[in-house]
Amino acid sequence: MQFESISDDILVEKVGGGDRQAASVLVRRHSQRVLNIARRMMVNEAEAEDVTQDVFLKVWKSAAKWESGKAKFTTWLHRVTVNTCLDRLRKPKMGNVDTVPEVADESETPAQRLEAESRSELLKRAMEQLPDRQRAALSLCYFEEISNIEAAEVMEVSVDALESLLSRGRRKLKELLQMDREELLVSNAQGRATGFDG
């Protein structure tokens, strides 16, 4: 049977029956999006990868109970992802795990790479400072480009409540990014004034 063309609902039913090939197809199809959501919500890459594994374990354990037609599989998967992230964020931290740096894109110049890394780091630091639910809303709607209606369903809130979270999150994110930029400019200016670069 050609699993790649089968709908998510049928694959989940097959996973519920113990079909490993169907499970592999679901992971290939959805693991990147789950990981992307987790990366935006968690502190580091290792935690995001752990969340991704936890999410798929939860999917496998619940697959036999899946009721096709009750909700879209992706909506349910995103809900499991957000809830798993929120659960982990509520638990006391056990210390910071070092992360392995990403492999650089060879087509970028060193200056472009440094600027992109700087922007990415500023955004990551600012996102980490947002309240968990605002971070989840922004991650789903802006980074994963999920519709407001589906994101509200994932977060189990009304569309109005989601839009309120988005509005407050954007406002806070803008403030945090502005503060980080100003801090970076002051730091760079001080480094040049003392003869040190950074």
N, C-alpha and C positions, 0 to 999 in steps of 0.2 A: 504494500500500500504506500502511496506517495504522501508522506506526512506534511511536507512543506506547503501544500495547497489546502490543507484541512483547516477549518476555522478554530479559533482559540477554544470555543465552547466544547467542541468535539474532542480536542486534544486534552482538555482538563478532565473530561469524562474518562478518556482512555488512561490518563495518569491515575485517576481514582481506581481504575482496575489493575494498576500495577505495570502499565506499559512504559518501559524506560525510554524507548525511542520517541514516544510522544513527549515525555518529560524533556528530553534533549532538545527537541524542536522548540518547545516553549521557552527554554532557557536561551537558546540562540536568538529567538525572536524578541525577547523582552529584557534580557539581562542588562543591556547597555542603558536603556531608559531607567531601570531600577537603580543602577549604579549612579547615573547622572543625578537623579533626585537625591540619593543618599549623599553624594559628594557635596551637594549644595547645603545639606542640612547638618552634616556631621563635621567634626573638627579636623579629621585627617583622613587620608586615603585608606589606611588600614581599617578604620572604623566603618567607612563607606563599603568596603569590600565585605566586612563581617555582616553588615546589615543586608547586603545583597544575598549572601548565603542564607541568612536567617529567613529572609522573605521567601525564597524558593522552598526552603524546608517547610515553612508554614503552608505554602501553596500545596505541597505534596501531601501534607498531613490532612488538609481540608478538602482535597480534590474529590474524595468519595462523596462528600456532602454537597458538592457544587450543584446548584440548580440553574440550569441554562435558562436564560430569559428573564431572570430576576434582576440582574444588573449586567452591564458589559463586563467582560473579564478584565479588560484593562483598567476600568474604574475600580474594580475590586482590588486588583494588583497594586494600583497606586495608593489606595487606602491602606492596604497592608504595609506598604513601604513607608508611608508617612507615619503611621502608628508605631511601626518598629523603630523608626528614627526618634520619635518623641519619647518612647519608652526608654531608649538608651540614653537620651539626653537628660532624662529625669534621674537616672541612676548616678550614684557617686562615682567620680572619675577615679580610675585605678592608676593614674600616672600617664604621661604622654608617651606615645609610641612614635619612634622616629619613622619618617616616611621616606620612601625611595624617590629621588627626584625623577621627574618626567624626562623622557628622551627628547632632545631638542629637534625642531624641524630644521633640516639642513638648508632649506630654501631661504630662510630668514638670515639677515645679517645679524652680527652680535648686538648691534644697537637696537634693532627691531625686536630681537628676542628679549633683551633686557627691559625694553619699554613694555612689551606684552606681559612679561612676568611681573613687572611692577604693578601694572593695572590689575592683573589677575589677583595678585596678593592683596592689593588694597580692597578689591571687591570681596575677596574671601574673608578678610579681617572684619570688614563692615558687616557682612552677612552673619558672621559668628556672633556679633553683638546684638542682633535683632532678637526679639522674643521668638520662641520656637514656632508659634502658629503663624506669625507674620513671615518668618523665614520659609515655612512650608508653603504658604500661599504664593509668595514671590517665586519660589522654585518651580512650583507646578505651572503657574500661568505664564511666566516670562522666560524661564530657562527651558522648560519642557514644552511650552506652547500648548498647554491643555486649555480647553475652553473654560470660561468662568463657571458655566453650568456644571461641567464634569468635575472641575476642581472643588466646587462647593459640595458636590456629592461625595467626592473622595474624603474631604475634611469633615463631612457630616454637619454642615452648616448651611444656612440659606445663602442664596446668591448675594443678597444685600449684606449679610455678615461677611462673606468672602470679600466683597468689594470694599468694605470698611477695613478689613485686614490689609488688603492690597494698598489702599490709600495711606493708612498709617505706616505700613512697611516702606512704601516708596519715600514718604516724607522723612522717616527716620534714616533710611539708607542714604538719602541725599545729604542729610546733615552729617552723618558719619563719614561719608566719602569726602565731603568738603573739609572736615576736620583733619582727616588723614592726609589729604593733599597739602593743606597748610603746614602740617607737621613735617611732611617730607620736604617741602620747600625750605622751611627753616633749617632743618637738619642739613640739607645740601648746601645752603648758604653758609652755615657755620663751618662745614667741612672745607669749603673753599677759602674761607677767611683764615682758618688755622693751617691751611696748606695740605689738608687731608681730603681725600675723595671718599666720603661716605661713611 
